């Protein structure tokens, strides 16, 4: 349980955000936007049918249905999902429907769907394989038949482009139902919050990881990531979670919210095209105003990291 002093600090931070405006570093924002959005599809699954066209526009995900399978959302996961859905609706102007479909992705049905599989403990690779097999059939993704898939991290997201539309699959480990020890309670809460926010953000914007080989004093984006050598650490260990929490921000930064507004408004066919960056350059002040207004809304505080907002004025 958090102390009354901690709760008072949170209220004070929320009030402080509402009373200030933000000044954004335009050159840095443009550089980050190029790094995270101006890319070609760098890799593809071995054996995928390469005749299927790939068109990447983050705005295409707005209004898609979020279908949860596997475990039901924990209280923390549900709160994060609620805040993110609110942010998406606020920025894109469309609701983000959500429902729990049970154990099988097949029960999500066809249409514009994002499958989110939640689990705790060991990753259910068998369920991941079953989910992708169904998506392959439903959307004609051109994936190889009879392949088994393995979870490569506690949180992972993949978008596939098929002949019957695109489909996104997210698989995220959530905080275990069993009570944590007092020593690990805070780090577990922060870790599982961080990885869910990251996969949701990237899936609904198509922003790519931005590697930082030299860490700066303050992160500017949830996309930024410091490479770590943690392959020998068990996923559930405190050392693993602590290391990952140093690799990028816990929540969304001002830049990330800024880019959501840009994705929502840019009149471009693909957000990977140079025209997208040209739009951001031209409309920077307007996008900055929208971002500042969004950041002062307390309903999004849970998924925003105040430590990487921006220089204030």
VEXDREN-2710 file (C-alpha; in Angstrom, 1 decimal):
% VEXDREN-2710
k/r/px/py/pz
1/UNK/0.0/0.0/0.0
2/UNK/1.3/3.4/-1.0
3/UNK/1.8/5.9/1.8
4/UNK/-0.4/9.1/2.1
5/UNK/2.7/11.1/1.2
6/UNK/3.1/9.2/-2.1
7/UNK/-0.5/9.8/-2.9
8/UNK/-0.2/13.5/-2.2
9/UNK/2.8/13.7/-4.5
10/UNK/0.8/12.1/-7.3
11/UNK/-1.9/14.7/-6.9
12/UNK/0.7/17.5/-6.8
13/UNK/2.2/16.2/-10.1
14/UNK/-1.1/16.0/-11.8
15/UNK/-1.9/19.6/-10.7
16/UNK/1.5/20.8/-11.9
17/UNK/0.9/19.3/-15.4
18/UNK/-2.4/21.1/-15.7
19/UNK/-0.8/24.4/-14.8
20/UNK/2.1/24.4/-17.2
21/UNK/2.7/24.4/-20.9
22/UNK/5.5/22.5/-22.7
23/UNK/8.2/23.6/-25.0
24/UNK/9.4/20.9/-27.4
25/UNK/12.7/20.6/-29.1
26/UNK/11.8/20.5/-32.8
27/UNK/15.1/19.2/-34.2
28/UNK/15.1/16.4/-31.7
29/UNK/11.5/15.5/-32.4
30/UNK/12.0/15.4/-36.1
31/UNK/15.1/13.2/-35.7
32/UNK/13.3/10.8/-33.5
33/UNK/10.3/10.7/-35.9
34/UNK/12.6/9.8/-38.8
35/UNK/14.2/7.1/-36.7
36/UNK/10.9/5.6/-35.5
37/UNK/8.7/5.9/-38.6
38/UNK/10.8/6.4/-41.8
39/UNK/11.7/2.7/-42.3
40/UNK/11.3/-0.1/-44.8
41/UNK/10.1/-3.4/-43.5
42/UNK/13.5/-4.7/-42.5
43/UNK/12.7/-8.3/-41.8
44/UNK/10.1/-10.8/-42.7
45/UNK/9.2/-14.2/-41.4
46/UNK/11.0/-16.9/-43.3
47/UNK/8.7/-18.6/-45.7
48/UNK/6.1/-15.8/-45.8
49/UNK/4.4/-15.2/-49.2
50/UNK/6.3/-12.1/-50.4
51/UNK/3.7/-11.4/-53.1
52/UNK/1.4/-9.9/-50.5
53/UNK/1.6/-6.1/-50.4
54/UNK/2.6/-4.3/-47.3
55/UNK/1.1/-0.9/-46.6
56/UNK/2.0/0.8/-43.3
57/UNK/-0.1/3.6/-41.9
58/UNK/-0.5/3.9/-38.1
59/UNK/-3.9/5.5/-38.6
60/UNK/-5.3/2.3/-40.1
61/UNK/-5.4/0.8/-36.6
62/UNK/-7.8/3.4/-35.2
63/UNK/-11.2/1.9/-34.5
64/UNK/-9.9/-1.7/-34.6
65/UNK/-11.4/-4.1/-32.0
66/UNK/-9.1/-5.2/-29.1
67/UNK/-9.8/-8.8/-28.4
68/UNK/-8.3/-10.3/-25.2
69/UNK/-7.6/-14.0/-24.9
70/UNK/-5.8/-16.2/-22.4
71/UNK/-6.0/-14.8/-18.9
72/UNK/-8.4/-12.1/-18.0
73/UNK/-6.8/-8.7/-17.4
74/UNK/-5.5/-8.1/-13.9
75/UNK/-6.6/-4.9/-12.1
76/UNK/-3.5/-3.2/-13.3
77/UNK/-3.7/-4.4/-16.9
78/UNK/-7.3/-3.4/-17.0
79/UNK/-6.5/0.1/-15.8
80/UNK/-3.8/0.5/-18.4
81/UNK/-6.0/-0.8/-21.2
82/UNK/-8.7/1.6/-20.1
83/UNK/-6.4/4.6/-20.1
84/UNK/-4.9/3.7/-23.5
85/UNK/-8.3/3.2/-25.0
86/UNK/-9.3/6.6/-23.7
87/UNK/-6.1/8.2/-25.2
88/UNK/-6.7/6.5/-28.5
89/UNK/-10.3/7.7/-28.7
90/UNK/-9.2/11.2/-27.6
91/UNK/-6.6/11.4/-30.4
92/UNK/-8.1/9.4/-33.2
93/UNK/-11.7/10.3/-32.6
94/UNK/-12.9/6.7/-32.8
95/UNK/-13.7/4.2/-30.0
96/UNK/-11.4/1.3/-29.4
97/UNK/-13.8/-1.6/-28.5
98/UNK/-12.5/-4.2/-26.2
99/UNK/-13.8/-7.6/-25.0
100/UNK/-12.6/-10.8/-23.4
101/UNK/-13.1/-13.7/-25.8
102/UNK/-11.8/-16.6/-23.6
103/UNK/-8.9/-18.9/-24.4
104/UNK/-9.0/-19.1/-28.2
105/UNK/-8.2/-16.2/-30.7
106/UNK/-10.6/-17.9/-33.1
107/UNK/-13.5/-16.6/-30.8
108/UNK/-12.4/-13.1/-31.7
109/UNK/-14.1/-13.3/-35.1
110/UNK/-13.0/-11.7/-38.3
111/UNK/-12.8/-8.0/-39.1
112/UNK/-10.3/-5.4/-38.0
113/UNK/-9.0/-7.0/-34.8
114/UNK/-6.0/-6.8/-32.5
115/UNK/-5.6/-10.0/-30.5
116/UNK/-4.0/-9.5/-27.1
117/UNK/-3.0/-12.6/-25.3
118/UNK/-2.3/-12.1/-21.6
119/UNK/-0.5/-14.6/-19.4
120/UNK/1.5/-15.0/-16.2
121/UNK/4.2/-17.4/-15.5
122/UNK/5.8/-19.3/-18.4
123/UNK/4.9/-18.0/-21.9
124/UNK/2.3/-20.2/-23.6
125/UNK/4.1/-20.8/-26.9
126/UNK/1.6/-23.5/-27.9
127/UNK/-1.2/-20.8/-27.6
128/UNK/0.9/-18.4/-29.7
129/UNK/1.2/-21.0/-32.4
130/UNK/-2.5/-21.7/-32.3
131/UNK/-3.3/-17.9/-32.5
132/UNK/-1.1/-17.3/-35.5
133/UNK/-2.4/-20.4/-37.3
134/UNK/-6.0/-19.0/-37.0
135/UNK/-4.9/-15.5/-38.0
136/UNK/-3.1/-17.0/-41.0
137/UNK/-6.3/-18.7/-42.1
138/UNK/-8.7/-15.9/-41.3
139/UNK/-6.6/-13.1/-43.0
140/UNK/-4.7/-15.2/-45.6
141/UNK/-1.4/-14.0/-44.3
142/UNK/0.7/-16.3/-46.4
143/UNK/2.6/-17.7/-43.4
144/UNK/4.2/-21.1/-43.7
145/UNK/2.1/-24.1/-42.7
146/UNK/2.9/-26.4/-39.8
147/UNK/5.3/-24.0/-38.0
148/UNK/5.7/-23.8/-34.3
149/UNK/6.3/-20.3/-32.8
150/UNK/8.1/-19.5/-29.6
151/UNK/7.9/-16.4/-27.3
152/UNK/11.1/-14.4/-27.5
153/UNK/10.4/-12.0/-24.7
154/UNK/7.8/-11.3/-22.0
155/UNK/6.1/-8.9/-24.3
156/UNK/6.0/-9.1/-28.1
157/UNK/3.8/-7.8/-30.9
158/UNK/3.6/-8.7/-34.6
159/UNK/1.5/-7.2/-37.4
160/UNK/0.9/-9.3/-40.4
161/UNK/-0.3/-8.1/-43.8
162/UNK/-2.6/-10.5/-45.6
163/UNK/-4.8/-10.7/-48.7
164/UNK/-7.9/-10.1/-46.4
165/UNK/-6.4/-7.3/-44.4
166/UNK/-3.9/-6.8/-41.7
167/UNK/-3.9/-8.5/-38.3
168/UNK/-2.0/-7.7/-35.1
169/UNK/-1.1/-10.2/-32.4
170/UNK/0.2/-9.0/-29.0
171/UNK/1.3/-11.4/-26.2
172/UNK/2.2/-9.8/-22.9
173/UNK/3.0/-11.2/-19.5
174/UNK/1.1/-9.6/-16.7
175/UNK/1.7/-9.3/-13.0
176/UNK/1.1/-12.7/-11.3
177/UNK/-2.0/-13.1/-9.2
178/UNK/-0.1/-14.3/-6.2
179/UNK/1.0/-11.5/-3.9
180/UNK/4.5/-10.3/-4.4
181/UNK/7.0/-9.9/-1.6
182/UNK/7.3/-6.4/-0.2
183/UNK/10.8/-6.3/-1.7
184/UNK/9.6/-7.0/-5.3
185/UNK/6.1/-5.4/-5.2
186/UNK/7.1/-2.0/-6.6
187/UNK/9.4/-3.3/-9.3
188/UNK/6.9/-5.9/-10.5
189/UNK/4.1/-3.3/-10.7
190/UNK/6.4/-1.0/-12.7
191/UNK/7.8/-3.7/-15.0
192/UNK/4.5/-5.2/-16.0
193/UNK/3.0/-1.7/-16.5
194/UNK/5.9/-0.7/-18.7
195/UNK/5.9/-3.7/-21.1
196/UNK/2.1/-3.5/-21.7
197/UNK/2.2/0.2/-22.5
198/UNK/5.0/-0.3/-24.9
199/UNK/3.4/-3.1/-27.0
200/UNK/0.1/-1.2/-27.1
201/UNK/1.8/2.0/-28.3
202/UNK/3.9/0.4/-31.0
203/UNK/1.0/-1.7/-32.3
204/UNK/-1.3/1.2/-32.7
205/UNK/1.2/3.6/-34.2
206/UNK/3.7/1.4/-36.1
207/UNK/6.6/3.2/-34.4
208/UNK/9.8/1.1/-34.5
209/UNK/12.4/0.7/-31.7
210/UNK/15.0/3.4/-31.7
211/UNK/18.3/2.0/-30.3
212/UNK/20.4/4.2/-28.1
213/UNK/24.0/3.0/-27.9
214/UNK/24.8/5.9/-25.5
215/UNK/22.2/6.7/-22.9
216/UNK/21.3/10.3/-22.4
217/UNK/20.4/11.7/-19.0
218/UNK/16.6/11.7/-19.9
219/UNK/14.7/9.6/-22.4
220/UNK/12.5/11.4/-24.9
221/UNK/10.4/8.4/-26.1
222/UNK/9.1/5.0/-25.1
223/UNK/10.6/3.9/-28.5
224/UNK/14.1/4.6/-27.3
225/UNK/15.9/1.5/-26.1
226/UNK/19.3/0.9/-24.6
227/UNK/20.6/-2.6/-25.8
228/UNK/21.2/-4.9/-22.8
229/UNK/22.9/-8.3/-22.5
230/UNK/20.3/-10.1/-20.3
231/UNK/19.8/-13.3/-22.2
232/UNK/21.1/-15.4/-19.2
233/UNK/18.8/-13.8/-16.7
234/UNK/15.5/-15.6/-15.9
235/UNK/12.5/-13.6/-17.1
236/UNK/10.8/-13.5/-13.7
237/UNK/13.9/-12.5/-11.8
238/UNK/14.3/-9.1/-10.1
239/UNK/17.6/-8.7/-11.9
240/UNK/15.9/-9.1/-15.3
241/UNK/13.1/-6.7/-14.5
242/UNK/15.4/-4.1/-13.1
243/UNK/17.7/-4.2/-16.1
244/UNK/14.8/-3.8/-18.6
245/UNK/13.4/-0.9/-16.6
246/UNK/16.6/1.0/-17.2
247/UNK/16.5/0.5/-20.9
248/UNK/13.6/2.9/-21.7
249/UNK/10.9/5.0/-20.0
250/UNK/8.1/3.4/-17.9
251/UNK/5.4/5.2/-19.8
252/UNK/4.7/7.4/-22.8
253/UNK/6.7/10.6/-23.2
254/UNK/5.5/13.9/-24.7
255/UNK/7.1/12.9/-28.0
256/UNK/5.0/9.7/-28.1
257/UNK/1.7/11.5/-27.6
258/UNK/2.9/14.1/-30.1
259/UNK/3.4/11.3/-32.7
260/UNK/0.0/9.8/-32.0
261/UNK/-1.5/13.2/-33.0
262/UNK/0.7/13.3/-36.1
263/UNK/-0.3/9.8/-37.1
264/UNK/-4.0/10.7/-36.6
265/UNK/-3.9/13.9/-38.7
266/UNK/-1.2/13.5/-41.4
267/UNK/-2.8/13.3/-44.9
268/UNK/-0.4/10.6/-46.1
269/UNK/-0.9/7.2/-47.6
270/UNK/1.9/5.6/-45.5
271/UNK/3.4/6.9/-42.3
272/UNK/6.7/5.4/-43.4
273/UNK/7.0/7.9/-46.3
274/UNK/9.1/11.1/-46.1
275/UNK/5.9/13.1/-46.6
276/UNK/5.0/12.2/-43.1
277/UNK/8.0/13.9/-41.7
278/UNK/7.4/16.9/-43.9
279/UNK/3.9/17.2/-42.4
280/UNK/5.3/17.1/-38.9
281/UNK/7.8/19.8/-39.8
282/UNK/5.1/22.1/-41.3
283/UNK/2.5/21.5/-38.5
284/UNK/4.9/21.3/-35.6
285/UNK/3.4/24.1/-33.6
286/UNK/-0.2/22.9/-34.0
287/UNK/0.8/19.3/-33.1
288/UNK/2.7/20.7/-30.0
289/UNK/-0.4/22.5/-28.9
290/UNK/-2.5/19.4/-29.2
291/UNK/0.1/17.4/-27.3
292/UNK/0.3/19.9/-24.4
293/UNK/-3.5/19.9/-24.1
294/UNK/-3.6/16.0/-24.1
295/UNK/-0.9/15.8/-21.4
296/UNK/-2.9/17.9/-19.0
297/UNK/-5.8/15.5/-19.0
298/UNK/-5.5/13.4/-15.7
299/UNK/-7.3/10.4/-17.2
300/UNK/-4.0/9.6/-19.0
301/UNK/-1.7/10.0/-16.1
302/UNK/-1.3/6.3/-15.5
303/UNK/0.3/5.6/-18.9
304/UNK/2.4/8.8/-19.1
305/UNK/5.9/9.0/-17.7
306/UNK/6.4/12.6/-16.3
307/UNK/10.2/12.0/-16.2
308/UNK/10.5/12.3/-20.0
309/UNK/7.9/15.0/-20.8
310/UNK/9.8/18.0/-22.2
311/UNK/11.5/21.2/-21.1
312/UNK/8.8/23.3/-19.5
313/UNK/8.3/27.1/-19.8
END
